[in-house]
Amino acid sequence: MIKTQCRYLALSEVDDLNGICEYKKMVHPISYEFDLIRGNEYFVLGALTRHGTPWLYIAPIKGDKQLRLVPSALFMFDWKKVPKNWFIRFLRYGEIELLPASMVTIDGWFEKYVDDDINVVKIVEEEIDRLCTG
């Protein structure tokens, strides 16, 4: 299980942000807030690189269990051990995704989750519940 703490609410708050040019292509405006709470802890359900920038699939430890995809630069992070049941996938355009085994076989899983695909939502909720009880 990986936990992390929210340090910033928007990329515009991050000093010396690596990849700022790439982030500006994806986040408009750069001061956009990602519906996070500074200081709160979040479970990490996976990671993704987008245009060379690291992003995290996260869910709050307390409160709603809504999964979000957010820039990792918003969080305090140090070395973390990758959970045993996670897999790495190399995507087109040099992107990399790191996910639990239950989610790696579902192409477009995050889009399906956002679109409320019943089967995908159930799998994600089960992963979040497993983290909450683990």
KEDRENDREN-771338 format. One record per residue (C-alpha): residue in three letters; x, y negated, z negated. Coordinates in steps of 0.2 Angstrom, whole numbers, padded with zeros to 4 digits, always signed. Each point is the difference from the previous one (the first is absolute). Example, Ala and Ser with C-alpha at 12.3 -4.5 7.8 and 13.67 -1.06 7.14 Angstrom:
# residues 2
ALA+0062+0022-0039SER+0006-0017+0003
This chain:
# residues 134
MET+0000+0000+0000ILE+0006-0017+0004LYS-0006-0016-0009THR+0005-0018+0004GLN-0004-0017-0007CYS-0007-0015+0010ARG+0013-0014-0001TYR-0007-0012+0014LEU-0017-0003+0007ALA+0005-0007+0017LEU+0016+0002+0011SER+0002-0019-0001GLU+0005+0002-0018VAL+0014+0012+0003ASP+0018-0008+0000ASP+0012+0006+0013LEU-0013+0011+0008ASN+0009+0012+0013GLY-0010+0002+0016ILE-0010-0016-0002CYS-0001-0002+0019GLU-0007+0017+0001TYR-0012-0003-0014LYS-0006-0016+0008LYS-0005+0010+0016MET-0011+0011-0011VAL-0007-0011-0014HIS-0009-0016+0004PRO+0002-0011-0009ILE+0016+0005-0009SER-0009-0006-0016TYR-0013+0013+0001GLU-0004+0008-0016PHE-0003+0019+0000ASP-0013+0002-0014LEU+0013+0004-0013ILE+0002-0005-0018ARG+0017-0006-0005GLY+0007+0011-0014ASN-0012+0015+0003GLU+0007+0017+0004TYR-0005+0010+0015PHE+0002+0018+0006VAL+0010+0002+0016LEU-0009+0013+0012GLY+0012-0002+0014ALA+0011-0011+0010LEU+0001-0007+0018THR+0013-0010+0009ARG-0008-0013+0012HIS+0012-0009+0012GLY+0014+0004-0012THR-0009-0006-0016PRO-0005+0011-0014TRP-0018+0001-0005LEU-0009+0010-0014TYR-0016+0009-0001ILE-0006-0004-0018ALA-0014+0002-0011PRO-0002-0009-0017ILE+0003+0010-0016LYS-0015-0009-0008GLY-0016-0006+0008ASP-0006+0004+0017LYS+0010+0014+0009GLN-0001-0008+0017LEU+0015+0004+0010ARG+0010-0014+0008LEU+0014-0002+0012VAL+0012-0014-0006PRO+0017-0006+0003SER+0012+0008-0013ALA+0009-0017-0002LEU-0014-0005-0011PHE+0005+0013-0013MET+0013+0003-0013PHE+0009+0016+0007ASP+0016+0010-0004TRP+0005+0017+0004LYS-0014+0012+0000LYS+0000+0019+0002VAL-0011+0005+0014PRO-0014+0013-0006LYS+0003+0018+0005ASN-0016+0001+0010TRP+0003-0015+0012PHE+0006+0001+0018ILE+0008-0012+0012ARG-0006-0003+0017PHE+0009-0010+0014LEU-0013-0010+0010ARG+0002-0009+0016TYR+0009-0016+0001GLY+0012+0005-0013GLU-0012+0000-0015ILE+0000+0012-0014GLU-0014+0006-0011LEU+0002+0009-0017LEU-0016+0008-0006PRO-0007+0014-0012ALA-0002+0017+0009SER-0019-0002+0000MET+0001-0015+0011VAL+0014+0003+0012THR-0010+0011+0012ILE-0014-0013+0003ASP+0005-0011+0015GLY-0006-0018-0003TRP-0005+0004-0018PHE+0001-0018-0007GLU-0011-0006+0014LYS-0012+0014-0003TYR+0000-0004-0019VAL-0003-0019+0003ASP-0015+0006+0012ASP-0007+0010-0014ASP+0003+0017+0008ILE-0008+0011-0013ASN+0013+0014+0001VAL+0015-0012-0001VAL-0007-0010-0014LYS-0003+0016-0010ILE+0018+0005+0003VAL+0007-0017-0005GLU-0011-0001-0016GLU+0006+0018-0005GLU+0018-0006+0002ILE-0004-0016-0011ASP-0009+0011-0013ARG+0015+0012+0000LEU+0011-0015-0004CYS-0011-0006-0013THR-0001+0016-0010GLY+0018+0005+0004
